[in-house]
Amino acid sequence: ALSRSRTTIKRVLKEHGRIETSQTSASEATKSPAERASKLDPFRAQIKEKVDQNLTTVRILRELQESGYTGGRTILADYVRTLRTPLAPRARKVTRRFETEPGEETQIDWSTYRIELGGRERTVHALAMVLGHSRYAFLRYYESQRQPLLLEGLEAGFRFFGGVTRESLFDNMATVVLGRMGRDRQPLWNPELLAFAEYFGTVPKLCRVAHPDRKGEVEALLGYSERDFLRGRRPATLRELNQQAERWLR
């Protein structure tokens, strides 16, 4: 069914610790894959430190490979699982999937974090942009959410994408909308944001208040980037953090 020879399948299973060689002793055969995986031995302390930082297995694998690890993901995941504290089961949130056509929409949002930057704890603000159809993503960190930095980040994101979508969806942030008017609550746009959008050829749109599913793509990016990229980092400067973020995006 796999269109592969038995020899190839057996070799791959051996490399991942799933079957034993004929030379394996009986005591070795009773060990778990994590215990048998000698390629993990030089990295066990490093793995424990990263697990304590609550990093994802994918990120641990990526950083170990940068340090010379040549083993596979399966044996690493098996070992990481033995180190993690089991989590209590929790109810999963069900959301409605919201889809848009190619070139139709970019979702944009901010998120704030406390990290160690330059040897001391500081606040950084992540500007995230996601193309609604493809989920192609852009991320940049700033010291605040002031409007000049928002416009700088938006331009950088448009250049990163190589263009703009017909619409740009924002949350109800003060740098985008000054308020709402009339019975139908029409937005009173920030004039600088409106001029910026007109120059680049995109139409700004606002997410409806208390509509949790509407910005799902950009919120998913922010959550994932916090777990897989930001957590545990100690960059010296904001510039270094953004250089690391660009490599992570790629």
C-alpha positions in Angstrom: 0.0 0.0 0.0 3.0 2.3 0.7 4.7 1.4 -2.6 8.0 0.9 -0.7 10.1 -2.1 -0.1 10.1 -3.9 3.2 13.8 -3.2 3.6 13.2 0.6 3.3 10.3 0.5 5.8 12.4 -1.6 8.2 15.3 0.8 8.0 13.1 3.9 8.7 11.5 2.1 11.6 14.9 1.3 13.1 16.1 4.9 12.7 13.1 6.1 14.7 13.4 3.5 17.4 10.2 1.7 16.5 11.7 -1.8 16.1 14.8 -3.5 17.5 17.9 -4.8 15.7 18.8 -8.4 16.3 21.8 -7.3 18.4 19.5 -5.5 20.9 19.5 -7.0 24.3 16.4 -8.0 26.1 16.8 -5.2 28.6 17.1 -2.7 25.8 14.0 -4.0 24.2 11.9 -3.1 27.3 13.0 0.5 27.2 10.9 3.3 25.8 11.9 5.0 22.5 13.1 8.1 24.5 15.3 5.9 26.7 16.8 4.1 23.7 17.5 7.2 21.7 21.2 7.8 22.2 21.2 10.8 19.8 19.2 12.6 22.5 21.9 12.0 25.2 24.0 15.1 24.6 20.9 17.3 24.6 18.8 16.1 27.5 19.7 19.0 29.8 19.0 21.5 27.0 15.7 19.8 26.2 14.7 19.8 29.9 15.4 23.6 30.1 13.3 24.2 27.0 10.4 22.1 28.3 10.5 24.1 31.5 10.1 27.3 29.4 7.0 25.6 27.9 8.3 25.8 24.3 6.6 23.7 21.6 8.2 20.5 20.4 8.5 21.9 16.9 10.5 24.8 18.3 12.7 22.6 20.5 13.5 20.4 17.5 14.4 23.5 15.4 16.7 24.9 18.1 18.3 21.5 18.8 19.1 21.1 15.1 20.9 24.4 15.1 23.0 23.0 18.0 23.9 19.9 16.0 21.1 17.4 16.8 20.7 14.9 14.0 17.9 12.7 15.5 14.3 12.6 14.4 11.2 14.4 15.6 9.4 11.2 16.9 12.1 10.3 19.5 12.3 13.9 20.6 8.5 14.2 21.0 8.4 10.9 23.0 11.0 12.2 25.4 9.4 15.7 25.7 6.1 14.0 26.5 7.8 12.3 29.5 9.0 15.7 30.8 5.8 17.7 30.5 3.3 17.9 33.3 0.0 16.4 32.1 -2.6 19.1 31.6 -6.2 18.7 32.9 -8.6 18.2 30.0 -10.5 21.3 29.1 -13.5 22.1 26.8 -12.5 23.1 23.3 -13.9 26.4 22.0 -15.9 25.9 18.8 -15.8 28.8 16.3 -17.3 29.4 12.9 -14.7 29.3 10.2 -14.7 32.5 8.2 -13.2 32.4 4.7 -12.4 35.1 2.1 -11.4 35.0 -1.5 -7.8 35.5 -2.8 -6.8 39.2 -2.7 -9.9 40.2 -0.7 -8.8 40.8 2.9 -5.9 41.3 5.2 -6.6 40.9 9.0 -4.6 43.3 11.2 -4.2 43.4 15.0 -1.9 44.2 17.9 -0.9 42.1 20.9 1.1 43.1 24.0 3.8 41.0 25.8 6.3 41.3 28.6 9.7 39.8 27.7 13.3 40.1 28.7 14.9 42.7 26.4 18.4 43.9 26.8 18.7 42.2 30.2 15.5 43.7 31.8 11.8 43.0 31.5 10.1 45.3 29.0 6.8 45.6 27.2 6.7 44.9 23.4 3.8 45.2 21.0 3.4 42.8 18.2 1.8 44.0 15.0 0.4 41.0 13.1 -1.0 41.0 9.5 -2.5 37.9 7.8 -3.8 37.4 4.3 -7.3 36.0 4.9 -7.3 33.5 2.1 -3.8 32.0 2.2 -2.8 32.8 5.9 0.5 34.2 4.6 1.7 36.2 7.6 3.7 39.2 8.7 4.9 40.1 12.2 6.8 43.0 13.6 7.5 44.2 17.2 7.4 47.8 18.4 7.8 49.7 21.7 4.3 51.1 21.5 1.1 51.1 19.4 1.3 54.8 18.4 -0.1 55.7 15.0 3.2 56.5 13.2 4.5 53.0 14.2 1.2 51.4 13.0 1.5 53.1 9.6 5.2 52.1 9.4 4.3 48.5 10.2 1.5 48.4 7.7 3.7 49.7 4.9 6.4 47.1 5.9 3.7 44.4 5.8 2.4 45.5 2.4 6.0 45.4 1.0 6.5 42.0 2.6 3.4 40.6 0.9 4.3 42.4 -2.4 0.9 44.2 -2.6 -2.3 45.0 -0.9 -5.7 43.3 -0.6 -9.0 45.1 -1.5 -9.9 45.4 2.2 -7.9 45.7 5.4 -9.8 44.5 8.5 -8.9 46.3 11.8 -10.0 46.0 15.4 -11.7 49.0 16.9 -8.4 50.7 17.9 -8.1 54.5 18.5 -5.4 54.9 15.9 -7.8 53.6 13.3 -11.3 54.8 14.3 -12.1 57.9 16.5 -15.6 56.7 17.3 -18.9 55.8 15.8 -21.8 58.1 14.7 -25.5 57.9 14.3 -28.0 55.2 14.9 -26.3 52.8 12.5 -23.0 53.4 14.3 -21.0 54.3 11.3 -17.2 54.7 12.0 -15.5 58.0 12.2 -12.2 57.2 10.7 -8.9 58.6 11.8 -8.0 60.9 8.9 -4.4 59.9 8.8 -5.3 56.2 8.6 -7.9 56.9 5.9 -5.4 58.9 3.8 -2.8 56.2 4.2 -5.2 53.5 3.1 -6.3 55.6 0.1 -2.7 56.1 -1.0 -2.0 52.3 -0.9 -5.3 51.4 -2.5 -7.0 49.4 0.2 -10.3 50.0 1.9 -10.3 49.9 5.7 -13.0 47.9 7.4 -13.8 47.5 11.1 -14.5 44.2 12.9 -17.8 44.3 14.6 -17.6 44.7 18.4 -17.8 41.4 20.3 -17.5 39.3 17.2 -15.0 36.7 18.3 -14.7 34.7 15.1 -14.2 37.5 12.6 -10.5 37.9 13.2 -9.7 34.3 13.7 -6.7 34.1 11.3 -4.7 37.0 12.8 -5.6 35.9 16.4 -4.4 32.4 15.6 -1.1 33.8 14.3 -0.6 35.9 17.5 -1.2 32.9 19.7 1.0 30.6 17.7 3.9 33.1 17.4 3.8 33.6 21.2 4.2 29.9 21.8 6.5 28.9 19.0 8.6 32.1 18.6 8.5 34.7 21.4 8.4 32.5 24.5 11.8 32.2 26.2 13.6 34.6 24.0 16.1 37.2 25.5 17.1 39.5 22.6 19.5 42.3 23.3 17.5 44.9 21.3 14.2 45.3 19.5 16.0 45.2 16.2 17.5 41.8 17.1 14.0 40.6 18.0 12.6 41.7 14.7 15.5 40.0 12.8 14.7 36.8 14.6 11.0 37.2 13.8 11.8 37.6 10.1 13.8 34.4 10.1 11.0 32.6 11.9 8.4 33.9 9.4 10.5 32.6 6.5 
